Amino acid sequence: MTCDSPLYKGTADLGAMLAVTLTAAIAFLIANALPLLTLTTGGQQTRGTLWQAILASYNAQLPVVAATLFLTLILAPTIEIGLLLWLLVPLCLRTRPLGFAGAMWTLRILRPWRMVEVFFLGVIVAIVKLSALATSVPGWGLFGVAVMTCALASLSAFDQAAIWHRAEEVRR
């Protein structure tokens, strides 16, 4: 027997959703612009960025890995953050964005392809493993990935129906 009560109700505050999306966008820029990790061994330092990880995979004859990294770490988050900004900024200003339904459909399709969380865990494991071979110092890029991961994960706690409701209110 059920009571027809929801087990969980997400937050419907579009202003808060916009703030989290802006946080994810800034963190994404930091994650892409600054080194994730600095390794020091034998007096030599090596810094690694997201783009260098993708390029290193490609140069190591792993084009499928490089393409997967690009898709899940660069392309999917860029599109998701961009679409969220495209939707939320006008809706917070009480106007309906162009292509609303298509953007919402794209967000729903795109979500499973964003795997920043998996990458972040992989980097943490790599840092622990590399600590036996070299001195590893996490960089600001890794901080950006961590903040972006938390921000994107927290967006799933928001009620997506609130976006649809606001769009319907604005349409009238």
HUBELUR-V913079 format. One record per residue. N is the residue number from 1. RES is the residue in three letters. SS is DSSP state (h for helix, s for strand, l for the rest). OMEGA is omega in radians with two decimals (* if undefined). NEAR is the number of other ideal C-beta (glycine too) atoms within 8 Angstrom. Layout:
N	RES	SS	OMEGA	NEAR
N	RES	SS	OMEGA	NEAR
This chain:
1	MET	l	3.14	2
2	THR	l	3.13	3
3	CYS	l	-3.13	4
4	ASP	l	3.07	3
5	SER	l	3.13	4
6	PRO	l	3.10	4
7	LEU	l	-3.10	3
8	TYR	l	3.08	4
9	LYS	l	-3.13	4
10	GLY	l	3.10	9
11	THR	s	-3.09	9
12	ALA	l	-3.08	9
13	ASP	l	-3.12	8
14	LEU	h	3.08	12
15	GLY	h	3.09	7
16	ALA	h	3.11	9
17	MET	h	3.10	15
18	LEU	h	3.12	12
19	ALA	h	3.12	8
20	VAL	h	3.11	12
21	THR	h	3.08	14
22	LEU	h	3.08	9
23	THR	h	3.11	10
24	ALA	h	-3.14	16
25	ALA	h	3.12	10
26	ILE	h	3.13	8
27	ALA	h	3.11	14
28	PHE	h	3.10	13
29	LEU	h	3.11	9
30	ILE	h	-3.13	13
31	ALA	h	-3.12	14
32	ASN	h	-3.04	11
33	ALA	h	-3.01	8
34	LEU	l	-3.11	10
35	PRO	l	3.06	10
36	LEU	l	-2.95	14
37	LEU	s	3.01	15
38	THR	s	3.10	11
39	LEU	s	3.09	12
40	THR	s	3.08	11
41	THR	s	3.14	8
42	GLY	l	3.13	3
43	GLY	l	3.13	4
44	GLN	s	3.12	6
45	GLN	s	3.07	6
46	THR	s	3.09	7
47	ARG	s	-3.14	9
48	GLY	s	3.09	10
49	THR	l	3.07	12
50	LEU	h	-3.11	13
51	TRP	h	3.10	7
52	GLN	h	3.08	8
53	ALA	h	3.12	11
54	ILE	h	3.13	13
55	LEU	h	3.12	9
56	ALA	h	3.10	8
57	SER	h	3.13	12
58	TYR	h	-3.14	9
59	ASN	h	3.12	6
60	ALA	l	3.12	6
61	GLN	l	3.09	4
62	LEU	l	-3.06	8
63	PRO	h	3.13	8
64	VAL	h	3.09	6
65	VAL	h	3.13	8
66	ALA	h	3.13	12
67	ALA	h	3.11	8
68	THR	h	3.09	8
69	LEU	h	3.13	14
70	PHE	h	-3.11	10
71	LEU	h	-3.02	10
72	THR	h	-3.08	13
73	LEU	h	-3.08	12
74	ILE	h	-3.00	11
75	LEU	h	-3.10	8
76	ALA	h	3.10	13
77	PRO	h	3.11	14
78	THR	h	-3.13	9
79	ILE	h	-3.11	10
80	GLU	h	3.14	13
81	ILE	h	3.12	12
82	GLY	h	3.12	8
83	LEU	h	3.11	12
84	LEU	h	3.09	13
85	LEU	h	3.12	12
86	TRP	h	-3.12	11
87	LEU	h	-2.95	14
88	LEU	h	-3.13	13
89	VAL	h	3.11	10
90	PRO	h	-3.12	10
91	LEU	h	3.07	15
92	CYS	h	3.07	9
93	LEU	l	3.08	6
94	ARG	l	2.98	5
95	THR	l	-3.14	7
96	ARG	l	-3.13	8
97	PRO	l	3.06	11
98	LEU	l	3.09	3
99	GLY	l	-3.04	7
100	PHE	h	-3.07	10
101	ALA	h	3.12	6
102	GLY	h	3.11	7
103	ALA	h	3.11	12
104	MET	h	3.10	12
105	TRP	h	3.14	8
106	THR	h	3.10	10
107	LEU	h	-3.13	12
108	ARG	h	3.14	7
109	ILE	h	-3.01	6
110	LEU	h	-3.02	12
111	ARG	h	-3.12	8
112	PRO	h	-3.10	4
113	TRP	h	3.10	8
114	ARG	l	-3.10	11
115	MET	l	3.14	9
116	VAL	h	-3.12	13
117	GLU	h	3.14	9
118	VAL	h	3.10	8
119	PHE	h	-3.13	12
120	PHE	h	3.09	11
121	LEU	h	3.09	8
122	GLY	h	3.11	8
123	VAL	h	3.11	12
124	ILE	h	3.10	8
125	VAL	h	3.13	8
126	ALA	h	3.12	9
127	ILE	h	3.13	11
128	VAL	h	3.14	7
129	LYS	h	-3.11	8
130	LEU	h	-3.10	10
131	SER	l	3.08	9
132	ALA	l	-3.08	4
133	LEU	l	-3.06	6
134	ALA	l	3.03	8
135	THR	s	-3.13	7
136	SER	s	-3.14	11
137	VAL	s	3.09	7
138	PRO	s	-3.12	8
139	GLY	l	3.13	12
140	TRP	h	3.08	8
141	GLY	h	3.10	16
142	LEU	h	3.05	12
143	PHE	h	3.09	10
144	GLY	h	3.10	16
145	VAL	h	-3.14	16
146	ALA	h	-3.13	10
147	VAL	h	3.12	12
148	MET	h	3.11	14
149	THR	h	3.13	11
150	CYS	h	-3.12	8
151	ALA	h	3.14	13
152	LEU	h	3.09	14
153	ALA	h	-3.13	8
154	SER	h	3.09	9
155	LEU	h	3.11	12
156	SER	l	3.09	6
157	ALA	l	3.13	6
158	PHE	s	-3.13	14
159	ASP	l	3.14	8
160	GLN	h	3.12	8
161	ALA	h	3.12	7
162	ALA	h	3.11	14
163	ILE	h	3.12	13
164	TRP	h	-3.14	9
165	HIS	h	3.13	9
166	ARG	h	3.13	10
167	ALA	h	3.10	11
168	GLU	h	3.09	8
169	GLU	h	-3.09	7
170	VAL	h	-3.10	10
171	ARG	h	-3.07	6
172	ARG	l	*	4
